[in-house]
Amino acid sequence: LRPLAPVRLAANRVMGGVRLSWIRRTREGGDGWDGEVPLGEAYERYRVSIFEGETLLREAETPDPAYFYSDEEIEADFGPAGLDGAVDPTFTVAQLSDRVGPGLAARKSFNV
């Protein structure tokens, strides 16, 4: 019942921060190639976690397959040097299920 880990995680620098994005996967009815896969859950929601090494710095939830990580949040989490001064900054994304909670998480390094 656990949602599958999202794929194609990306971190792109944009005006005012970093846009994190991903593509969801589904456990049900996802064999077709006709575009976006069915949701397979009662609602679409994700948990985004920001890490420096293994230290959790921030968690947020979003109803979209994207999260805007603002420059203000980055400075609060990593200090004035931001991501440039961080040691092994990464983020994880897990789709949330109303039945079983968070699914499998995917991890990506910030390459911005």
All heavy atoms as an XYZ file, in Angstrom:
868
protein
N       0.805     -1.217      0.000
C       0.000      0.000      0.000
C       0.840      1.270      0.000
O       0.304      2.342     -0.248
C      -0.916      0.010      1.230
C      -2.019     -1.036      1.269
C      -2.772     -0.968      2.578
C      -2.949     -0.909      0.105
N       2.135      1.164      0.303
C       2.963      2.367      0.374
C       3.177      2.957     -1.013
O       3.476      2.226     -1.962
C       4.314      2.049      0.984
C       4.234      1.707      2.464
C       5.561      1.333      3.030
N       6.436      2.495      3.025
C       7.732      2.415      3.293
N       8.285      1.271      3.561
N       8.463      3.505      3.288
N       3.040      4.276     -1.141
C       3.339      4.904     -2.433
C       4.802      4.679     -2.827
O       5.691      4.623     -1.978
C       3.075      6.381     -2.175
C       2.135      6.416     -1.029
C       2.518      5.237     -0.168
N       5.018      4.570     -4.127
C       6.370      4.417     -4.652
C       7.127      5.732     -4.560
O       6.535      6.813     -4.519
C       6.297      3.955     -6.106
C       5.593      2.622     -6.345
C       5.452      2.366     -7.838
C       6.332      1.496     -5.661
N       8.429      5.659     -4.559
C       9.267      6.860     -4.514
C       9.111      7.647     -5.813
O       9.090      7.062     -6.901
C      10.722      6.472     -4.306
N       9.029      8.980     -5.722
C       9.000      9.802     -6.938
C      10.305      9.634     -7.728
O      11.315      9.157     -7.205
C       8.883     11.233     -6.396
C       8.348     11.076     -5.013
C       8.883      9.774     -4.514
N      10.277     10.050     -8.987
C      11.459      9.956     -9.859
C      11.765     11.327    -10.462
O      10.972     12.252    -10.352
C      11.259      8.916    -10.988
C      11.129      7.523    -10.401
C      10.064      9.254    -11.848
N      12.928     11.400    -11.116
C      13.383     12.619    -11.805
C      13.387     13.841    -10.895
O      12.902     14.910    -11.268
C      12.559     12.885    -13.057
C      12.779     11.823    -14.113
C      12.326     12.298    -15.434
N      12.643     11.299    -16.439
C      12.214     11.355    -17.654
N      11.445     12.344    -18.045
N      12.542     10.433    -18.525
N      13.928     13.681     -9.699
C      14.060     14.804     -8.790
C      15.004     15.828     -9.409
O      16.016     15.463    -10.014
C      14.606     14.352     -7.439
C      13.583     13.790     -6.450
C      12.971     12.510     -6.940
C      14.219     13.602     -5.089
N      14.663     17.102     -9.250
C      15.483     18.185     -9.803
C      15.497     19.354     -8.838
O      14.535     19.583     -8.105
C      14.934     18.625    -11.157
N      16.593     20.090     -8.842
C      16.741     21.318     -8.065
C      17.285     22.376     -9.010
O      18.406     22.255     -9.498
C      17.685     21.097     -6.883
N      16.482     23.392     -9.295
C      16.874     24.438    -10.242
C      16.813     25.802     -9.575
O      15.789     26.171     -8.994
C      15.938     24.425    -11.455
C      16.063     23.133    -12.228
O      17.115     22.827    -12.762
N      14.990     22.368    -12.270
N      17.912     26.532     -9.696
C      17.959     27.889     -9.157
C      17.006     28.763     -9.963
O      17.026     28.739    -11.194
C      19.388     28.422     -9.242
C      19.575     29.829     -8.842
C      19.852     30.171     -7.419
N      20.796     29.403     -6.689
C      20.752     29.344     -5.348
N      19.804     29.969     -4.693
N      21.648     28.659     -4.698
N      16.153     29.510     -9.264
C      15.225     30.455     -9.874
C      15.281     31.746     -9.066
O      15.897     31.783     -7.990
C      13.772     29.907     -9.918
C      13.674     28.693    -10.835
C      13.263     29.578     -8.537
N      14.639     32.784     -9.563
C      14.627     34.062     -8.861
C      14.058     33.872     -7.455
O      12.956     33.376     -7.302
C      13.769     35.076     -9.624
C      13.699     36.427     -8.972
S      15.262     37.299     -9.066
C      15.117     38.034    -10.661
N      14.857     34.180     -6.448
C      14.388     34.133     -5.067
C      14.539     32.801     -4.366
O      14.092     32.654     -3.228
N      15.164     31.805     -5.014
C      15.332     30.525     -4.340
C      15.660     29.385     -5.275
O      16.261     29.571     -6.331
N      15.218     28.197     -4.879
C      15.459     26.975     -5.647
C      14.121     26.266     -5.805
O      13.385     26.070     -4.837
C      16.469     26.048     -4.926
C      16.628     24.732     -5.663
C      17.813     26.744     -4.774
N      13.825     25.871     -7.027
C      12.602     25.116     -7.296
C      12.943     23.633     -7.309
O      13.741     23.180     -8.124
C      11.994     25.509     -8.640
C      10.689     24.788     -8.936
C      10.097     25.243    -10.274
N       8.811     24.646    -10.495
C       8.606     23.445    -11.044
N       9.643     22.720    -11.431
N       7.390     22.971    -11.221
N      12.347     22.898     -6.367
C      12.501     21.453     -6.317
C      11.322     20.846     -7.051
O      10.179     21.291     -6.867
C      12.522     20.967     -4.866
C      13.522     21.649     -3.937
C      13.386     21.106     -2.517
C      14.929     21.490     -4.454
N      11.562     19.837     -7.876
C      10.471     19.212     -8.617
C      10.740     17.723     -8.784
O      11.866     17.263     -8.607
C      10.286     19.879     -9.983
O      11.445     19.730    -10.770
N       9.692     16.977     -9.132
C       9.772     15.526     -9.284
C       8.558     15.044    -10.052
O       7.623     15.789    -10.311
C       9.834     14.839     -7.912
C       8.725     15.260     -7.014
C       7.486     14.699     -6.900
C       8.731     16.365     -6.111
N       6.727     15.381     -5.990
C       7.468     16.420     -5.484
C       9.682     17.334     -5.764
C       7.135     17.377     -4.540
C       9.336     18.290     -4.824
C       8.085     18.299     -4.222
N       8.573     13.758    -10.404
C       7.450     13.117    -11.089
C       6.966     11.986    -10.197
O       7.771     11.171     -9.736
C       7.869     12.586    -12.470
C       8.272     13.761    -13.366
C       6.743     11.773    -13.103
C       8.840     13.348    -14.705
N       5.669     11.942     -9.968
C       5.126     10.884     -9.111
C       5.033      9.571     -9.873
O       4.991      9.544    -11.102
C       3.761     11.275     -8.544
C       2.634     11.145     -9.526
C       1.274     11.177     -8.821
N       0.236     10.981     -9.796
C      -0.505     11.940    -10.315
N      -0.351     13.171     -9.927
N      -1.416     11.655    -11.224
N       5.003      8.496     -9.117
C       4.766      7.158     -9.660
C       3.475      6.627     -9.036
O       2.979      7.186     -8.070
C       5.936      6.235     -9.313
C       7.189      6.665    -10.050
C       8.438      5.997     -9.541
N       8.365      4.549     -9.589
C       9.131      3.754     -8.844
N       9.990      4.258     -7.989
N       9.034      2.446     -8.945
N       2.950      5.573     -9.591
C       1.708      5.021     -9.066
C       1.816      3.515     -8.917
O       2.582      2.871     -9.634
C       0.506      5.384     -9.960
O      -0.701      4.997     -9.319
C       0.602      4.717    -11.325
N       1.036      2.975     -8.004
C       0.982      1.523     -7.821
C      -0.138      0.908     -8.647
O      -0.181     -0.285     -8.848
C       0.724      1.177     -6.347
C       1.790      1.628     -5.400
C       1.459      1.268     -3.958
N       0.054      1.360     -3.600
C      -0.599      2.475     -3.263
N       0.036      3.616     -3.264
N      -1.866      2.447     -2.929
N      -1.087      1.728     -9.106
C      -2.288      1.218     -9.766
C      -2.495      1.892    -11.118
O      -2.503      3.108    -11.208
C      -3.514      1.488     -8.896
C      -3.397      0.906     -7.503
C      -4.470      1.423     -6.560
O      -5.284      2.272     -6.973
O      -4.481      0.988     -5.408
N      -2.655      1.114    -12.163
C      -3.014      1.648    -13.468
C      -1.963      2.499    -14.141
O      -2.293      3.357    -14.947
N      -0.703      2.282    -13.843
C       0.343      3.121    -14.399
C       1.102      2.509    -15.553
O       2.186      2.972    -15.888
N       0.555      1.459    -16.166
C       1.267      0.784    -17.249
C       1.129      1.466    -18.599
O       1.870      1.164    -19.519
C       0.795     -0.669    -17.369
C       1.210     -1.500    -16.175
O       2.215     -1.141    -15.533
O       0.519     -2.480    -15.867
N       0.175      2.377    -18.731
C      -0.023      3.053    -20.007
C       1.014      4.133    -20.247
O       1.694      4.587    -19.336
N       1.128      4.538    -21.488
C       2.087      5.573    -21.870
C       1.357      6.805    -22.398
O       1.857      7.554    -23.216
C       3.032      5.030    -22.938
C       3.903      3.936    -22.413
C       3.595      2.619    -22.326
C       5.205      4.080    -21.871
N       4.625      1.919    -21.764
C       5.642      2.793    -21.482
C       6.056      5.147    -21.678
C       6.882      2.567    -20.906
C       7.292      4.911    -21.120
C       7.701      3.635    -20.743
N       0.134      7.018    -21.908
C      -0.723      8.093    -22.409
C      -0.594      9.395    -21.625
O      -1.534     10.154    -21.532
C      -2.193      7.652    -22.372
C      -2.453      6.420    -23.214
O      -1.540      5.989    -23.927
O      -3.565      5.895    -23.132
N       0.529      9.669    -21.014
C       0.696     10.906    -20.256
C       0.857     10.626    -18.782
O       1.465      9.645    -18.380
N       0.274     11.471    -17.957
C       0.428     11.390    -16.515
C      -0.245     10.137    -15.946
O      -1.343      9.771    -16.344
C      -0.174     12.642    -15.874
C       0.212     12.808    -14.437
C      -0.166     14.175    -13.894
O      -0.355     15.102    -14.690
O      -0.267     14.283    -12.678
N       0.421      9.506    -14.985
C      -0.117      8.292    -14.372
C      -1.249      8.648    -13.418
O      -1.302      9.756    -12.894
C       0.976      7.494    -13.629
C       2.048      7.027    -14.593
C       1.566      8.301    -12.487
N      -2.177      7.708    -13.167
C      -3.255      7.966    -12.213
C      -2.689      8.227    -10.819
O      -1.621      7.715    -10.464
C      -4.079      6.680    -12.223
C      -3.581      5.866    -13.346
C      -2.258      6.383    -13.754
N      -3.416      8.989    -10.030
C      -2.944      9.354     -8.695
C      -2.810      8.131     -7.793
O      -1.804      7.958     -7.119
C      -3.883     10.394     -8.073
C      -3.511     10.880     -6.684
C      -2.117     11.462     -6.658
C      -4.530     11.913     -6.219
N      -3.807      7.284     -7.709
C      -3.736      6.090     -6.876
C      -3.883      6.366     -5.389
O      -3.719      5.466     -4.572
N      -4.145      7.587     -5.010
C      -4.346      7.976     -3.612
C      -5.592      8.858     -3.533
O      -6.077      9.356     -4.550
C      -3.144      8.767     -3.076
C      -1.822      8.039     -3.138
C      -1.774      6.800     -2.252
O      -2.517      6.735     -1.244
O      -0.998      5.892     -2.564
N      -6.087      9.077     -2.316
C      -7.270      9.920     -2.132
C      -6.969     11.384     -2.476
O      -7.854     12.130     -2.861
C      -7.778      9.812     -0.699
N      -5.705     11.783     -2.329
C      -5.287     13.159     -2.612
C      -3.811     13.142     -2.986
O      -3.101     12.185     -2.680
C      -5.517     14.065     -1.395
C      -4.941     13.474     -0.127
C      -3.593     13.593      0.178
C      -5.746     12.759      0.747
C      -3.063     13.023      1.314
C      -5.220     12.186      1.895
C      -3.875     12.330      2.174
O      -3.346     11.760      3.303
N      -3.358     14.193     -3.624
C      -1.940     14.312     -3.980
C      -1.260     15.198     -2.940
O      -1.634     16.363     -2.756
C      -1.780     14.907     -5.379
C      -0.346     14.900     -5.855
C      -0.203     15.243     -7.327
O      -1.173     15.730     -7.925
O       0.888     15.017     -7.874
N      -0.273     14.624     -2.254
C       0.461     15.369     -1.229
C       1.827     14.722     -1.037
O       1.956     13.503     -1.113
C      -0.320     15.360      0.081
C       0.122     16.449      1.031
C      -0.792     16.534      2.223
N      -0.403     15.466      3.120
C      -1.144     14.978      4.091
N      -2.344     15.437      4.293
N      -0.705     14.011      4.861
N       2.833     15.555     -0.799
C       4.207     15.081     -0.662
C       4.856     15.686      0.573
O       4.529     16.814      0.973
C       5.039     15.502     -1.887
C       4.454     15.022     -3.183
C       3.557     15.809     -3.897
C       4.775     13.766     -3.689
C       2.991     15.363     -5.078
C       4.216     13.318     -4.873
C       3.327     14.116     -5.558
O       2.768     13.673     -6.728
N       5.804     14.946      1.145
C       6.643     15.466      2.226
C       8.036     15.693      1.652
O       8.650     14.773      1.106
C       6.719     14.494      3.391
C       7.665     15.004      4.497
C       7.659     14.125      5.715
N       6.326     14.176      6.292
C       5.782     13.165      6.955
N       6.438     12.032      7.105
N       4.573     13.274      7.469
N       8.519     16.929      1.777
C       9.857     17.309      1.336
C      10.710     17.504      2.582
O      10.299     18.218      3.509
C       9.816     18.613      0.517
C      11.215     19.032      0.101
C       8.913     18.468     -0.691
N      11.872     16.872      2.619
C      12.788     16.995      3.752
C      14.127     17.493      3.239
O      14.643     16.989      2.243
C      12.963     15.645      4.449
O      11.714     15.135      4.875
N      14.687     18.479      3.933
C      15.966     19.087      3.559
C      17.011     18.641      4.583
O      16.777     18.743      5.795
C      15.879     20.631      3.551
C      14.687     21.124      2.726
C      17.201     21.246      3.106
C      14.759     20.880      1.256
N      18.164     18.174      4.100
C      19.226     17.663      4.965
C      20.554     18.343      4.662
O      20.819     18.730      3.525
C      19.440     16.163      4.725
C      18.293     15.290      5.120
C      17.264     15.024      4.226
C      18.246     14.719      6.373
C      16.213     14.198      4.581
C      17.197     13.893      6.736
C      16.170     13.633      5.843
N      21.402     18.410      5.679
C      22.830     18.654      5.494
C      23.506     17.422      6.071
O      23.432     17.185      7.276
C      23.321     19.918      6.182
C      24.788     20.163      5.911
C      25.263     21.526      6.380
O      24.665     22.096      7.292
O      26.256     21.999      5.809
N      24.092     16.620      5.199
C      24.569     15.310      5.627
C      23.368     14.477      6.053
O      22.399     14.357      5.320
N      23.389     13.963      7.271
C      22.260     13.190      7.799
C      21.383     14.022      8.733
O      20.425     13.509      9.307
C      22.769     11.940      8.520
C      23.441     10.943      7.584
C      22.506     10.454      6.483
O      21.337     10.152      6.763
O      22.962     10.403      5.318
N      21.695     15.306      8.898
C      20.941     16.171      9.809
C      19.736     16.772      9.099
O      19.880     17.476      8.093
C      21.839     17.310     10.339
O      22.974     16.736     10.985
C      21.086     18.190     11.318
N      18.558     16.495      9.625
C      17.324     17.055      9.076
C      17.224     18.524      9.464
O      17.281     18.860     10.651
C      16.110     16.283      9.611
C      14.742     16.810      9.198
C      14.537     16.688      7.692
C      13.644     16.072      9.954
N      17.088     19.400      8.457
C      17.001     20.836      8.702
C      15.582     21.378      8.554
O      15.216     22.345      9.217
C      17.921     21.595      7.734
C      19.400     21.237      7.783
C      20.160     22.011      6.721
C      19.971     21.493      9.176
N      14.800     20.779      7.666
C      13.463     21.315      7.384
C      12.592     20.216      6.797
O      13.067     19.384      6.030
C      13.568     22.474      6.394
C      12.253     23.074      5.946
C      12.459     24.258      5.002
N      13.246     25.298      5.614
C      12.740     26.308      6.324
N      11.442     26.409      6.502
N      13.536     27.226      6.842
N      11.300     20.237      7.166
C      10.301     19.388      6.526
C       9.124     20.260      6.143
O       8.751     21.170      6.876
C       9.809     18.271      7.456
C      10.675     17.068      7.467
C      10.042     15.882      8.157
O       9.189     16.045      9.039
O      10.429     14.767      7.783
N       8.562     19.965      4.989
C       7.392     20.704      4.512
C       6.513     19.747      3.722
O       6.992     18.735      3.213
C       7.830     21.872      3.627
N       5.232     20.069      3.636
C       4.313     19.294      2.808
C       3.782     20.191      1.701
O       3.622     21.396      1.892
C       3.162     18.735      3.649
C       3.624     17.652      4.588
C       2.481     16.976      5.330
O       1.302     17.226      5.005
O       2.781     16.202      6.259
N       3.540     19.587      0.550
C       3.033     20.322     -0.601
C       2.044     19.451     -1.369
O       2.230     18.235     -1.457
C       4.187     20.776     -1.526
O       3.637     21.449     -2.668
C       5.048     19.628     -1.991
N       0.976     20.063     -1.916
C       0.022     19.295     -2.714
C       0.448     19.154     -4.175
O      -0.244     18.508     -4.960
C      -1.258     20.124     -2.605
C      -0.753     21.531     -2.480
C       0.514     21.418     -1.661
N       1.565     19.751     -4.533
C       2.043     19.754     -5.913
C       3.341     18.969     -6.028
O       4.082     18.862     -5.057
C       2.300     21.197     -6.373
C       1.069     22.063     -6.245
O       0.008     21.650     -6.745
O       1.161     23.140     -5.624
N       3.669     18.472     -7.218
C       4.945     17.779     -7.402
C       6.094     18.778     -7.571
O       6.928     18.670     -8.472
C       4.708     16.930     -8.653
C       3.676     17.679     -9.418
C       2.809     18.344     -8.393
N       6.116     19.781     -6.694
C       7.156     20.807     -6.695
C       7.114     21.537     -5.360
O       6.086     21.560     -4.679
C       6.944     21.802     -7.835
N       8.251     22.123     -5.003
C       8.345     22.911     -3.775
C       9.302     24.063     -4.036
O      10.387     23.861     -4.588
C       8.869     22.048     -2.622
C       9.085     22.793     -1.337
C       8.011     23.205     -0.556
C      10.368     23.089     -0.894
C       8.207     23.896      0.626
C      10.583     23.778      0.289
C       9.496     24.178      1.049
O       9.691     24.862      2.227
N       8.912     25.273     -3.638
C       9.777     26.438     -3.774
C      10.516     26.637     -2.458
O       9.912     26.929     -1.429
C       8.973     27.692     -4.138
C       9.835     28.909     -4.275
C      10.692     29.041     -5.351
C       9.806     29.915     -3.332
C      11.513     30.159     -5.483
C      10.608     31.033     -3.449
C      11.463     31.153     -4.524
N      11.831     26.442     -2.503
C      12.705     26.589     -1.341
C      13.316     27.982     -1.429
O      14.261     28.215     -2.184
C      13.758     25.488     -1.397
C      14.611     25.285     -0.173
C      14.171     25.597      1.108
C      15.876     24.735     -0.301
C      14.958     25.382      2.209
C      16.680     24.501      0.801
C      16.214     24.829      2.056
O      17.009     24.611      3.161
N      12.749     28.909     -0.673
C      13.110     30.322     -0.812
C      14.515     30.612     -0.283
O      15.043     29.888      0.563
C      12.101     31.208     -0.076
O      12.268     31.091      1.327
N      15.096     31.697     -0.778
C      16.411     32.127     -0.299
C      16.394     32.358      1.212
O      17.378     32.074      1.895
C      16.853     33.406     -1.023
C      17.316     33.154     -2.444
O      17.691     31.998     -2.775
O      17.310     34.115     -3.243
N      15.289     32.853      1.746
C      15.173     33.087      3.183
C      15.219     31.764      3.949
O      15.877     31.658      4.993
C      13.880     33.846      3.513
C      13.867     35.280      3.042
C      13.556     35.436      1.548
O      13.047     34.477      0.905
O      13.835     36.519      1.011
N      14.526     30.752      3.446
C      14.559     29.431      4.088
C      15.956     28.824      3.998
O      16.453     28.237      4.969
C      13.543     28.492      3.429
C      12.109     28.859      3.690
C      11.136     28.020      2.876
O      11.437     27.694      1.708
O      10.067     27.695      3.426
N      16.589     28.964      2.837
C      17.944     28.428      2.642
C      18.911     29.062      3.634
O      19.694     28.370      4.288
C      18.409     28.640      1.189
C      17.562     27.788      0.241
C      19.899     28.315      1.042
C      17.741     28.106     -1.225
N      18.842     30.389      3.797
C      19.736     31.071      4.740
C      19.433     30.656      6.174
O      20.353     30.454      6.974
C      19.620     32.584      4.603
C      20.610     33.304      5.490
C      20.660     34.799      5.263
O      20.193     35.275      4.218
O      21.179     35.492      6.159
N      18.154     30.502      6.514
C      17.793     30.063      7.870
C      18.328     28.657      8.140
O      18.751     28.346      9.260
C      16.280     30.098      8.048
N      18.328     27.803      7.130
C      18.769     26.422      7.309
C      20.286     26.262      7.241
O      20.872     25.524      8.032
C      18.132     25.518      6.242
C      16.629     25.375      6.407
O      16.101     25.724      7.480
O      15.977     24.920      5.447
N      20.936     26.946      6.298
C      22.363     26.724      6.034
C      23.260     27.899      6.417
O      24.470     27.812      6.274
C      22.573     26.394      4.553
C      21.968     25.091      4.137
C      20.761     25.042      3.471
C      22.613     23.891      4.415
C      20.188     23.838      3.089
C      22.056     22.676      4.037
C      20.840     22.649      3.375
N      22.688     29.007      6.863
C      23.476     30.175      7.221
C      23.692     31.082      6.023
O      23.200     30.816      4.919
N      24.431     32.182      6.220
C      24.606     33.188      5.167
C      25.227     32.664      3.880
O      24.957     33.180      2.806
C      25.531     34.230      5.806
C      25.431     34.003      7.269
C      25.067     32.558      7.464
N      26.068     31.630      3.953
C      26.690     31.086      2.741
C      25.706     30.244      1.939
O      25.973     29.902      0.788
C      27.915     30.262      3.095
N      24.572     29.896      2.527
C      23.551     29.133      1.817
C      24.043     27.764      1.397
O      24.864     27.136      2.059
N      23.524     27.297      0.269
C      23.884     25.969     -0.235
C      25.342     25.880     -0.642
O      25.942     24.802     -0.588
C      22.985     25.599     -1.417
C      21.518     25.365     -1.069
C      20.671     25.302     -2.334
C      21.352     24.106     -0.248
N      25.940     27.025     -1.038
C      27.345     27.018     -1.458
C      28.282     26.648     -0.311
O      29.339     26.069     -0.533
C      27.742     28.373     -2.037
C      27.002     28.686     -3.327
O      26.621     27.725     -4.037
O      26.773     29.874     -3.607
N      27.895     26.982      0.921
C      28.730     26.671      2.070
C      28.345     25.388      2.777
O      28.958     25.021      3.778
N      27.354     24.695      2.278
C      26.854     23.490      2.936
C      27.701     22.268      2.603
O      28.290     22.174      1.527
C      25.408     23.230      2.518
N      27.733     21.328      3.531
C      28.423     20.052      3.337
C      27.352     19.005      3.050
O      26.517     18.718      3.901
C      29.235     19.669      4.585
C      29.874     18.299      4.411
C      30.278     20.712      4.889
N      27.358     18.464      1.842
C      26.426     17.423      1.420
C      24.957     17.810      1.613
O      24.213     17.118      2.299
C      26.737     16.113      2.149
C      25.975     14.927      1.573
O      25.620     14.954      0.375
O      25.719     13.971      2.330
N      24.505     18.923      0.990
C      23.082     19.280      1.084
C      22.246     18.397      0.153
O      22.564     18.247     -1.022
C      23.056     20.742      0.634
C      24.203     20.859     -0.314
C      25.253     19.895      0.202
N      21.206     17.790      0.687
C      20.329     16.921     -0.087
C      18.878     17.193      0.284
O      18.592     17.846      1.288
C      20.630     15.427      0.163
O      20.412     15.132      1.537
C      22.036     15.055     -0.237
N      17.972     16.662     -0.544
C      16.556     16.686     -0.178
C      15.944     15.349     -0.525
O      16.439     14.620     -1.390
C      15.810     17.842     -0.860
C      15.653     17.745     -2.347
C      14.475     17.269     -2.908
C      16.674     18.151     -3.204
C      14.315     17.196     -4.288
C      16.529     18.085     -4.575
C      15.349     17.607     -5.120
N      14.885     15.000      0.201
C      14.129     13.791     -0.087
C      12.679     14.178     -0.328
O      12.205     15.212      0.168
C      14.191     12.749      1.049
O      13.562     13.282      2.214
C      15.621     12.339      1.355
N      11.991     13.351     -1.095
C      10.573     13.543     -1.367
C       9.878     12.202     -1.214
O      10.356     11.191     -1.755
C      10.320     14.077     -2.796
C       8.832     14.276     -3.042
C      11.073     15.371     -3.028
N       8.770     12.201     -0.470
C       7.949     11.005     -0.324
C       6.495     11.389     -0.554
O       6.034     12.413     -0.037
C       8.108     10.400      1.067
N       5.795     10.598     -1.334
C       4.363     10.826     -1.519
C       3.647     10.336     -0.260
O       4.027      9.320      0.327
C       3.831     10.096     -2.746
C       2.384     10.439     -3.038
C       1.893      9.847     -4.354
O       2.623      9.145     -5.050
N       0.660     10.130     -4.685
N       2.611     11.063      0.169
C       1.864     10.709      1.366
C       0.587      9.981      1.000
O      -0.081     10.331      0.025
C       1.538     11.965      2.179
C       2.747     12.757      2.667
C       2.301     14.024      3.373
C       3.607     11.911      3.581
N       0.257      8.992      1.791
C      -0.961      8.205      1.603
C      -1.861      8.403      2.811
O      -1.379      8.406      3.948
C      -0.601      6.721      1.462
O      -1.748      5.915      1.624
N      -3.163      8.553      2.575
C      -4.088      8.670      3.698
C      -4.234      7.343      4.431
O      -4.665      7.307      5.580
C      -5.449      9.189      3.227
C      -6.136      8.258      2.248
O      -5.438      7.592      1.461
O      -7.380      8.211      2.257
N      -3.838      6.241      3.805
C      -3.968      4.917      4.423
C      -2.740      4.497      5.208
O      -2.853      3.874      6.258
C      -4.267      3.866      3.358
C      -5.626      4.063      2.697
C      -5.862      3.016      1.646
N      -5.172      3.453      0.416
C      -5.208      2.801     -0.719
N      -5.851      1.657     -0.798
N      -4.585      3.264     -1.776
N      -1.544      4.800      4.715
C      -0.327      4.287      5.356
C       0.716      5.358      5.664
O       1.803      5.038      6.134
C       0.324      3.172      4.511
C      -0.586      1.982      4.389
C       0.753      3.679      3.157
N       0.428      6.617      5.407
C       1.403      7.677      5.675
C       2.383      7.846      4.534
O       2.050      7.615      3.375
N       3.645      8.215      4.859
C       4.617      8.462      3.790
C       5.040      7.181      3.085
O       5.188      6.133      3.708
C       5.797      9.103      4.508
C       5.622      8.790      5.940
C       4.177      8.520      6.178
N       5.209      7.301      1.778
C       5.717      6.192      0.983
C       7.229      6.188      0.983
O       7.873      6.864      1.789
N       7.794      5.449      0.059
C       9.245      5.395     -0.087
C       9.764      6.757     -0.541
O       9.150      7.402     -1.394
C       9.626      4.316     -1.102
C       9.160      2.902     -0.744
C       9.402      1.963     -1.916
C       9.865      2.423      0.507
N      10.870      7.180      0.018
C      11.431      8.489     -0.316
C      12.542      8.358     -1.344
O      13.297      7.381     -1.350
C      11.970      9.172      0.933
N      12.648      9.355     -2.210
C      13.760      9.465     -3.148
C      14.654     10.602     -2.646
O      14.160     11.576     -2.074
C      13.251      9.778     -4.548
N      15.970     10.483     -2.852
C      16.939     11.485     -2.366
C      17.738     12.031     -3.535
O      18.084     11.307     -4.452
C      17.868     10.844     -1.341
C      18.903     11.829     -0.775
C      19.799     11.184      0.259
N      19.126     10.840      1.478
C      19.189     11.568      2.597
N      19.921     12.652      2.652
N      18.544     11.160      3.680
N      18.055     13.332     -3.441
C      18.860     13.987     -4.485
C      19.738     15.049     -3.824
O      19.309     15.744     -2.915
C      17.975     14.632     -5.533
C      18.727     15.458     -6.558
C      18.226     15.211     -7.930
C      18.905     16.077     -8.963
N      20.127     15.506     -9.451
N      20.940     15.193     -4.338
C      21.826     16.268     -3.908
C      21.423     17.562     -4.588
O      20.935     17.555     -5.718
C      23.279     15.951     -4.272
O      23.735     14.852     -3.550
N      21.650     18.670     -3.904
C      21.462     19.975     -4.526
C      22.631     20.206     -5.468
O      23.780     20.207     -5.036
C      21.426     21.084     -3.477
C      20.144     21.187     -2.728
C      19.963     20.516     -1.537
C      19.105     21.949     -3.237
C      18.768     20.624     -0.845
C      17.906     22.056     -2.550
C      17.736     21.386     -1.355
N      22.367     20.399     -6.730
C      23.404     20.689     -7.728
C      23.083     22.022     -8.377
O      22.907     22.089     -9.579
C      23.463     19.594     -8.785
C      23.835     18.245     -8.225
O      24.270     18.154     -7.089
N      23.683     17.208     -9.000
N      22.965     23.064     -7.589
C      22.583     24.364     -8.139
C      23.705     25.347     -8.047
O      24.627     25.190     -7.313
C      21.317     24.928     -7.447
C      20.134     24.045     -7.758
C      21.514     25.069     -5.971
